[in-house]
């Protein structure tokens, strides 16, 4: 697990150093890439296998023509589920066990010889490559397990709800690397988001009080009306950010860069402004 995480961190760093490598969905669109249509998704997925990779997943997923799917992780763990295509040209997947059985939908873009999966709010989830099918995948043998088959037949039954702690953990994990994402109104109070990449994200009205955003990239982010009371923004990049009507009471803005930021109506009472860049009282 450690080696896989380190490998992905290395890939992320290297891709960040390459100015021509699109990372976010918006950058792909700006580069002329288009979201795959339903017809293109049918051709890509039906009776084919994709290798999905992310910081928390490394698995081969085979998409059977009848809407079922089989998955095998790099560690040999197996799961099954169902897939479908939404009216918005998104791939929707629901595993029996993985991700708590939640239904998750993705917009897919082609990038060179791979495919990139984005959540509906713009977070990059997976990099996928097409793989030759094994006999077991093609015949659906991993679906013969009785408990898995029963679970699939109960698709209309709601999955067990995530606990509040699980929801908070999932949201914080997402926010650590979510440039251009729509996170308006979310609650991330007290979250540890040191060096998070939220450039261009929509965080309007978000509750970020007492969160640790030290050295975070918030360039161009929309933080209008956000609760940033007591928030640690030391060394944060807030260039061009919209902080209008944000409450920054008691926040730590030491060495932060607010060049070009909108601060009309922002409350800075008791904020620490030592060595702040781009701020004019």
N, C-alpha and C positions, 0 to 999 in steps of 0.2 A: 504493500500500500504506500509506504513512504517513498519507494523508488518511483512509483507511478505519479505521485503528487509532485515530486521533484522534477520529473520529466516534463510534466505539464507546466510547471512554473517556469522551466527553462524555455519551453516553446513560447510561452506568453511573453517572456522578457525579450526573446529574439524577435518575435513578431512586432513588439512595441518599438524596437529599434529600427524597423523597416518602415519608412514613411509611406511606401506604396502599398502596404499590406492592410486592406480594410479589416477592421475589427468589429465594428458595430453594424447593425442592420442599415442605419442611415448612411453610413459610409459606403456600403455595398450599393445602395440605391444611387447615391451620388456618383459612384463609379460606373453607372450604367447597367448594373445587375438588376434583374427582375425576379420577383417571387415566382416559384414554379406554379404553373396552373394545375388544375385538377387532372387534365389529360396528361400532362407531363409527370405528375406524381403517380398516376396509374401505371405509366410505362416504367418509371423508375422502381416502383415498389412491388408490383404484383408478381408473385412467385420469385422474388429476388431477395438477396441477403445484403444488408448493410452492416458495416462495422461502425458502431457508435462509440465515440470517445469523448470523455469530459473528465473533470477533476475527480468526479465521484462515480464514473461508470466507464467500463471498457468491455463491451459485449457485442456479439454478433446477433442480429435480429433478422429472422426470415419472415416475410410477409406473404402468407398463403392467400390464394385467390378468393377463398370464401370468407375473408375478413378476420381469420385467426392469425396469430403470430407466435413464433417460438423464439426464445432468447437463451443464449449461453454466454456467461461472463468469462473473462480471461482466467478466472480462478476455478472455472468449471461449474459454477452455480447456474441452475436452470430455472426458467420461469416461462410462462405462456400468457396469452391474453388475446385481445382483439384490437383491430385497427380499422379506421374509417377515414373518409375525407369530408371535411366540413364544407358548407356553402361558401365560406371565405377562403377556399383553397388551402386549408390547413390539414396537416396530418394529425389525427388524434389517436393516441395509444392508451390502452388501459391494461396494465399487467395484473396478474392475479395477486402477486405478493409484493413485487418491487414498487417503491414509491407509495406504499400503503394502499395500493389498488386504486389510486386516484386517476381520473381521466385527465390527460395532459395533451394539449394541442400545440402544434408548432408550424410556423411559417418556414419554408425551406428555400434557400438560395444556392445556386451552383457557384462555386469559387474554384477556378482552375480545375483540378482533377478530383475535387471533393465537394461535399454538400454541407451547408451550414444550417443548423436548426436554431430558430429563435422563438422564444415565447411570445405571446400576444403583446406583452408590454416591452418587447425589444431586447430582452436579455438573451445573450448567446448561450445556448445550452450544449449542443453537440457539434462535433465535426464528424462527418460520415463519409465512408468510402464504400464503393460497391465491391462485393466479394463473390467468388464462385460458391455455389450451393453444395452442401454435403448431402449425402443420401438421406440422413435422418431429418435434416431441415426440409428437404423437398417433399418427403412423405409425411411430415408432421408427427413423427414417432414420439416426440417429447410430450405430445398432448394426450397420450394414452393413459397417463396417470389419472385415476378415477377422481381424486380430490380436485385436481385442476379442472377437469371436465365439468364437474359439478359447480365449481366456482364460476366458470364461464357461463353456464346456463343460468346463473343467478345474476346476470348483468344488471337487471333492473333493481336489484337490492342495493341500497346505498352502502358505500364503503364506510368502515368505522371512522368517525370523525377524528381529525388530529387534535391532540391536546393543545392547550394554549402554549405550553412550553415548546412543543414541536413546531407550531405555527411560527412562533417568534424566532426559533432557531433557523427555520427555512427562510424566513424573510431576511434575517441578518446575513445569512450565507449568500443570498441573492444580491443584497445591497453592496457586498464587498467588491463586486466587479459587475456593474450594471450601467455602463455609459449609455446615454440617450433613453433610458428606461422611463416609463410612466409610473412613478411612485407617489403620485399626488395623494396627500392626506394620510399616508401610512404612519404607523406608530413605531418609532425606532428609539424610543427614550432609553438612555443608558447603554445603547448598543456599542460594542467594541468594533469600530470601523477604521482603525488606524490604516492610513495609506490606501483607503478605498478608492476605486475609480468610479465616480459618479458624474463624470464630465457630461454636460448637456442634459442631465436627467431632470425630469419634472418632479420636484419635491415640494410643490406649492402646498401650503397648509399642513405640511408634515410635522409630526411631533418628534423633534430630535433633541429635546432638552436632556442635558447631562450626558449626551452621547460623546464618544471619543472619536473625533474625526481629525486627529492630528495628522498632518501631511497629506490629507485627502485631496484628490483631484475633483474639484467642484467647478471647474472652469465652464462658464456658460450655463450653469445649472439654474433652474427656476426654483428659488427658495422664497418666493413672495409669500408673506403671511405665515411663514414657518415659525415654530416654537424652538428657538435656539438658546433658551435660557440656560446658563451654566454649561454650555457646550464647549468642548475642547476643540478649537479650530486652529491651534498653534501650527504655523507653517503650512496651512492649507492653501491651495490654489483656488481663489475665488474670482479670478479675472473674468470680467464680463458677466458675472453671475447677477441674477435678479434677486436682491435682498429687500425689495420694497415692502414696507410694513412688517418685516420680520422682527421678532423679539429676540434681541441678542443680549439681554440683561445678564450681566455677570459672566459673559462668555470669555473665553481665552482666545484672543486674536493676535497674540504675539508672533511676529514674523510672518503673519498671513499676508497674502497678496490680494488686494481688493481693487486693483487697477481696472478701471472701466466698469466696475460693478454699480448697479443701481441701488442706492441707499435711501431713497426718498421714503420718509415715514418709518424707517428702521429705528428701533429702540436700542441704544448702546449704553444705557445707564449701567455704570459699574463694570463695563467691559474692559479687559486688559488689552491695551493697544500698543504695547512696547514694540518698537521696530516694525510696525505694520507698514506694508508697502501700498502706495497708491491711495491712501486715505487723506482727505482734506476736510477739516472741521468747518 
